[in-house]
Amino acid sequence: MKEIVSAVLSDSARAEDFAAMTVPDSYRGAVVLKHETTMFAGMATADKDPGKSVHIQDVPTPEPGPGEALVAVMASSINYNTVWSALFEPLPTFKFLERYARSVPGAQRHDQPFHVLGSDLSGVVLRTGPGVSNWKPGDRVVAHCLSVELESPDGHDDTMLDPAQRIWGFETNYGGLAELALVKTNQLMPKPAHLTWEEAAASGLVNSTAYRQLVSRNGADMKQGDVVLIWGAGGGLGSYATQLALNGGAVPVCIVSSNEKARLVRAMGAELVINRAEEGYRFWKDETTQDPHEWRRFGARIRELTGGEDPDIVLEHPGRETFGASVYVARRGGTVVTCASTSGYMHQFDNRYLWMNLKRIVGTHFANYREAWEANRLIARGMVHPTLSTVFPLSGTGDAARAVHRNEHSGKVGVLCLSPEEGHGVQNAELRDRHRTSINLFRGPLSC
C-alpha cells in the first residue's frame, strides 16, 4: 500500500507503473458486521450510535470482473446512507447484499459477513477487468454511486429506472470508505483537477442527487426565475441544491437550523433565508397530529421574503417532519421533489392541497450516469464548489458518521483513506486560486 501511495503523491508515475504494482491481498475498510445487526434492537433511532457499529478492519481484496475497476481510494465522504447502514435502518444492508448475490451472476462475492460502506470516492485506478477501454491504471477519478446491470429495457431511457439499479456502497459491497474500492467503470468520472483528494470526494452523491432533483427533466426541470424552497440548505444535499439554484437563475429560499448555517448560505449568494430553529416552527402538535396553523405561518413567512410568491419547487429530503408543510406551501401547479426522508419515511399530507391545487409530487433517487457526469462537469469547471466542512481519518469513520447522524456538521464530512493528510491532489493551481474562497467556505467554526 505504501508503494501505491508514494506513486500517487509523486505526480510522476505513469500508467505502466501503476499497472506493474502488486495489489495487496487485503486492505482496511470501514465495515458493519452481519452478526451485529441486532445490536440496537429496541432503541429509538436518535439514540443509536454509528460509532459503535462501524469498525475498521482488514478485508480481502476483490478481483475486478468484466466492466469493473479496482481503485486506490485517496479520500471518501459520509452520506446519509452510511448512517442508515450503521444504524441497520430501515433494514440491515446485508439483505441487499444477499439479494444481489442471488440475482446477478458473479455477484456472490458481495455477500459477506462484512459490508464495506461508502458511496463516494476520489482516487486512482489500479486495475481494470475485461472489456474496459475508457479507463486505465493511473487515471485520477471520482465515482458516482449508481451500480446498474442494464439487462432490462426499462433502464435504457433512464438507467435509474432499471429494476437492477443499486447504490454502490449501500446495496453493494466494497464501497469507498476504505483503502481500495471495487466499482463498475461506468461509475467513473474525471477528478476535478483544481481540488484536493478530500474536496473531490465530497460532491459525487449529493451534487448528482441535487442535480437530478432540480435541474433534470427527470426531476423538477428548474427554469430561470423559479422560487425554490430548499430544506436543510446548510447541509450536504441542500448546500449543493442552493448553488445549483443560484447557478441556474432560480431564487432559492433557504431553510436552515442555526445562525451559522444561515451565514454560510448567505455567503454562497442566497438572500432569502429562514432559520427554522430561531422562528420556532413546529409542524406536529404530537406524534400523530400535524398543525396546519404552522403550515400557514410558514407559508406567510415565505411570501414575506419573496414578495408574495409561493415556491414553484420544494426540494424535500427531511421527510415525515416537513412533508405536510412542503405540500401546503408549494404554489398552485408547483412541484414537490422528494428523496431520502431523514426524519422518517411515513409521510403525511392533506391531499386537498395537492389535488385541488394541481400540485405534483416527484420522487427522485440519485442520478443516472449522464446526470452525474453533467453535475461533475460543473464542479470541474468551478461553477459549483464542494461544501466540505471537516475531515476525519479512516480510523474515525464511526465518529464522522455519528456527527452526521446528530446533525453536528455543515456541508459535507470527508474521510481520508490513503491520503496521508489534507491538501494533496491539486493539479490546476490557477483554477483553484480563482475559487479558493468558495472552495473553503464551509471550513469554518462549525467543523467537527
DRENPADO-150878 format. One line per 5 residues: their letters; for each residue x, y, z of C-alpha. Coordinates in pm, whole numbers, plus 50000, padded with zeros to 5 digits. Layout:
! DRENPADO-150878
a	X,Y,Z; ...
END
This chain:
! DRENPADO-150878
mkeiv	50000,50000,50000; 50294,50234,50069; 50413,50189,49709; 50070,50289,49579; 50050,50598,49798
savls	50402,50701,49705; 50325,50673,49334; 50004,50876,49365; 50174,51151,49565; 50472,51169,49329
dsara	50256,51300,49042; 50508,51143,48803; 50405,50775,48799; 50278,50656,48460; 50004,50414,48365
edfaa	50253,50130,48324; 50393,50200,48673; 50051,50156,48832; 49978,49851,48617; 50303,49689,48737
mtvpd	50236,49742,49108; 50149,49450,49330; 49794,49480,49457; 49776,49380,49826; 49574,49072,49921
syrga	49377,49274,50177; 49308,49632,50275; 49149,49835,50553; 48786,49932,50523; 48507,50081,50732
vvlkh	48260,49797,50780; 47947,49693,50961; 47921,49329,51065; 47641,49085,50995; 47641,48934,51345
ettmf	47583,49279,51498; 47267,49376,51308; 47050,49347,51621; 47280,49548,51847; 47043,49847,51854
agmat	46720,49647,51881; 46451,49833,52072; 46635,50166,52070; 46499,50490,51927; 46675,50600,51610
adkdp	46812,50913,51778; 46978,50703,52050; 47161,50468,51814; 47534,50534,51776; 47712,50468,51444
gksvh	48040,50497,51633; 47964,50161,51792; 47863,49972,51479; 48127,50095,51231; 48458,49908,51256
iqdvp	48788,49943,51073; 48923,49603,50973; 49110,49420,50700; 48903,49268,50420; 49017,49053,50126
tpepg	49080,49241,49801; 48824,49155,49529; 48934,49089,49174; 48771,49325,48920; 48540,49142,48685
pgeal	48418,49242,48337; 48346,49615,48323; 48488,49678,48671; 48782,49862,48821; 48979,49842,49143
vavma	49054,50194,49269; 49308,50313,49524; 49091,50540,49737; 49261,50861,49848; 48951,51007,50016
ssiny	48580,50948,50064; 48291,51113,50247; 47994,51040,50470; 47646,51029,50321; 47322,50961,50498
ntvws	47311,50610,50352; 47626,50539,50555; 47435,50647,50865; 47139,50424,50774; 47375,50133,50714
alfep	47539,50185,51052; 47202,50205,51230; 47074,49898,51039; 46773,50104,50927; 46528,50073,50766
lptfk	46668,49719,50743; 47020,49574,50760; 47203,49625,50431; 47308,49259,50435; 46960,49190,50295
flery	47061,49394,49988; 47389,49205,49953; 47216,48867,49976; 46961,48969,49712; 47238,49098,49482
arsvp	47431,48773,49518; 47124,48566,49428; 47013,48771,49129; 47331,48862,48938; 47592,48609,48818
gaqrh	47932,48690,48966; 47787,48898,49250; 47820,48620,49506; 48140,48782,49640; 47932,49076,49764
dqpfh	47751,48853,50014; 47996,48860,50303; 47975,48873,50684; 48106,49229,50650; 47984,49524,50446
vlgsd	48240,49783,50335; 48045,50110,50332; 48079,50433,50137; 47921,50581,49823; 48182,50843,49734
lsgvv	48550,50831,49642; 48835,51011,49479; 49140,50810,49384; 49346,50637,49117; 49258,50337,48903
lrtgp	49481,50037,48984; 49328,49755,48779; 49052,49714,48524; 48866,49397,48436; 48796,49250,48092
gvsnw	48617,49466,47839; 48724,49805,47976; 48858,50052,47720; 48786,50403,47853; 48984,50383,48177
kpgdr	49334,50260,48259; 49564,50226,48561; 49683,50565,48682; 49371,50758,48585; 49263,51007,48853
vvahc	48893,50960,48912; 48589,51023,49122; 48298,50780,49126; 47923,50824,49126; 47724,50562,49314
lsvel	47488,50417,49051; 47554,50047,49000; 47337,49906,48723; 47326,49590,48514; 47123,49731,48218
espdg	46985,49394,48111; 46626,49521,48123; 46473,49751,47858; 46333,49964,48141; 46670,50123,48209
hddtm	46768,50223,47859; 46589,50557,47858; 46688,50640,48216; 46922,50397,48395; 46768,50488,48731
ldpaq	46455,50304,48614; 46642,49977,48564; 46497,49719,48806; 46853,49603,48883; 46970,49955,48978
riwgf	47159,49966,49308; 47352,50221,49512; 47719,50125,49536; 47847,50100,49892; 47492,50075,50025
etnyg	47330,49797,49822; 47664,49655,49706; 47982,49569,49895; 48339,49709,49864; 48241,50077,49896
glael	48453,50389,49912; 48521,50425,50286; 48831,50212,50251; 49183,50200,50110; 49061,50019,49796
alvkt	48719,50003,49630; 48551,49796,49360; 48335,49989,49110; 48183,49945,48770; 48380,50154,48523
nqlmp	48062,50330,48412; 48065,50487,48759; 48395,50664,48693; 48437,51032,48608; 48747,51253,48583
kpahl	48867,51401,48911; 48835,51784,48912; 49198,51892,48875; 49179,52202,49097; 49057,52015,49405
tweea	49236,51816,49671; 49152,51449,49710; 48922,51515,50006; 48744,51802,49831; 48692,51598,49515
aasgl	48542,51311,49716; 48277,51530,49880; 48043,51601,49591; 47961,51286,49392; 47647,51158,49561
vnsta	47488,51478,49690; 47568,51703,49392; 47437,51445,49146; 47126,51388,49358; 47055,51761,49378
yrqlv	47117,51798,49003; 46857,51534,48918; 46611,51672,49172; 46628,52031,49050; 46780,52061,48703
srnga	46699,51739,48518; 46372,51683,48338; 46358,51364,48544; 46316,51589,48848; 46170,51940,48878
dmkqg	46308,52073,48545; 46400,52402,48713; 46397,52717,48500; 46523,53071,48546; 46321,53271,48800
dvvli	46171,52968,48977; 46129,53015,49352; 46291,52706,49507; 46236,52617,49872; 46540,52421,49995
wgagg	46520,52233,50323; 46850,52190,50508; 47025,52439,50282; 47337,52438,50500; 47371,52058,50494
glgsy	47515,51815,50242; 47237,51793,49982; 47098,52141,50046; 47429,52321,50005; 47465,52186,49651
atqla	47098,52249,49572; 47146,52611,49677; 47440,52650,49439; 47254,52482,49153; 46953,52709,49206
lngga	47168,53022,49206; 47372,52896,48911; 47053,52829,48712; 46896,53169,48771; 46640,53049,49026
vpvci	46551,53217,49356; 46637,52989,49650; 46453,53021,49980; 46695,52851,50217; 46574,52677,50533
vssne	46848,52631,50793; 46873,52526,51156; 47124,52775,51301; 47267,53123,51261; 47599,52977,51146
karlv	47430,52783,50865; 47237,53098,50773; 47571,53277,50742; 47705,53003,50515; 47414,53003,50270
ramga	47423,53384,50252; 47794,53361,50177; 47706,53130,49884; 47486,53409,49747; 47141,53322,49881
elvin	46942,53622,50002; 46620,53463,50132; 46692,53261,50446; 46468,53120,50721; 46625,52995,51044
raeeg	46357,52748,51145; 46500,52700,51495; 46500,53073,51561; 46146,53115,51428; 46020,52813,51619
yrfwk	45824,52620,51356; 45661,52307,51499; 45470,52125,51227; 45349,51846,51458; 45137,51900,51771
dettq	45222,51548,51885; 45331,51216,51734; 45008,51174,51537; 44874,51523,51471; 45011,51787,51236
dphew	44946,52158,51286; 44805,52335,50977; 44831,52667,51161; 45211,52626,51148; 45192,52543,50777
rrfga	45009,52871,50721; 45254,53066,50936; 45544,52913,50742; 45380,52990,50406; 45318,53351,50509
rirel	45686,53387,50602; 45793,53257,50261; 45563,53505,50086; 45700,53784,50301; 46051,53706,50173
tgged	45955,53651,49808; 45722,53946,49766; 45407,53736,49775; 45517,53433,49571; 45486,53069,49674
pdivl	45758,52817,49582; 45749,52674,49231; 45965,52388,49358; 46013,52242,49705; 46328,52033,49744
ehpgr	46226,51775,50004; 46451,51536,50193; 46367,51562,50567; 46050,51361,50500; 45796,51295,50774
etfga	45866,51606,50982; 45827,51857,50698; 45634,51689,50417; 45287,51814,50509; 45420,52170,50521
svyva	45601,52123,50188; 45285,52014,50007; 45093,52304,50160; 45338,52583,50071; 45410,52479,49710
rrggt	45238,52709,49465; 44934,52610,49261; 45073,52378,48992; 45404,52356,49177; 45628,52057,49234
vvtca	45745,51885,49550; 46050,51679,49454; 46145,51430,49720; 46423,51191,49816; 46575,51045,50133
stsgy	46337,51111,50430; 46595,51161,50703; 46328,51234,50968; 46108,50937,50876; 45971,50753,50573
mhqfd	45597,50763,50651; 45487,51094,50501; 45150,51251,50579; 44991,51545,50400; 44648,51692,50334
nrylw	44562,51576,49985; 44319,51864,49931; 44615,52097,49890; 44770,51864,49633; 44473,51758,49424
mnlkr	44265,52076,49426; 44571,52294,49352; 44712,52069,49079; 45046,52018,49250; 45284,51731,49176
ivgth	45498,51507,49393; 45801,51371,49206; 46018,51102,49359; 46387,51109,49266; 46673,50885,49364
fanyr	47037,50970,49297; 47104,51024,48922; 47182,50843,48600; 47534,50845,48455; 47464,51138,48224
eawea	47320,51349,48507; 47611,51260,48736; 47861,51344,48460; 47698,51684,48400; 47695,51757,48773
nrlia	48064,51663,48798; 48141,51886,48498; 48004,52184,48692; 48243,52101,48975; 48536,52057,48737
rgmvh	48469,52395,48573; 48450,52576,48907; 48080,52660,48865; 47972,52458,49172; 48203,52405,49466
ptlst	48248,52132,49725; 48099,52218,50063; 48345,52020,50271; 48341,52132,50636; 48563,51885,50818
vfpls	48776,51576,50754; 48829,51263,50963; 49089,50987,50921; 48967,50646,50807; 49002,50527,51167
gtgda	48747,50793,51266; 48475,50689,51019; 48240,50590,51301; 48287,50929,51465; 48224,51101,51132
aravh	47900,50905,51081; 47793,50994,51435; 47845,51365,51362; 47620,51340,51053; 47358,51137,51242
rnehs	47341,51404,51514; 47346,51693,51264; 47664,51827,51420; 47802,51925,51082; 47760,52169,50799
gkvgv	47800,52077,50433; 47987,51752,50383; 48207,51548,50617; 48512,51396,50448; 48727,51093,50529
lclsp	49094,51048,50436; 49159,50693,50320; 49506,50651,50161; 49586,51021,50151; 49819,51078,50449
eeghg	49695,51433,50513; 49477,51703,50366; 49591,51919,50076; 49722,51664,49824; 49600,51609,49470
vqnae	49576,51959,49319; 49691,51977,48955; 49531,52302,48837; 49651,52565,49085; 49537,52856,48869
lrdrh	49171,52750,48871; 49196,52675,49242; 49332,53020,49320; 49042,53174,49132; 48787,52992,49351
rtsin	48978,52945,49675; 48732,53142,49890; 48431,52944,49765; 48611,52611,49800; 48695,52686,50163
lfrgp	48365,52850,50253; 48245,52567,50478; 48580,52516,50651; 48471,52733,50944; 48363,52722,51308
lsc	48103,52451,51250; 48376,52196,51165; 48351,51894,51391
END
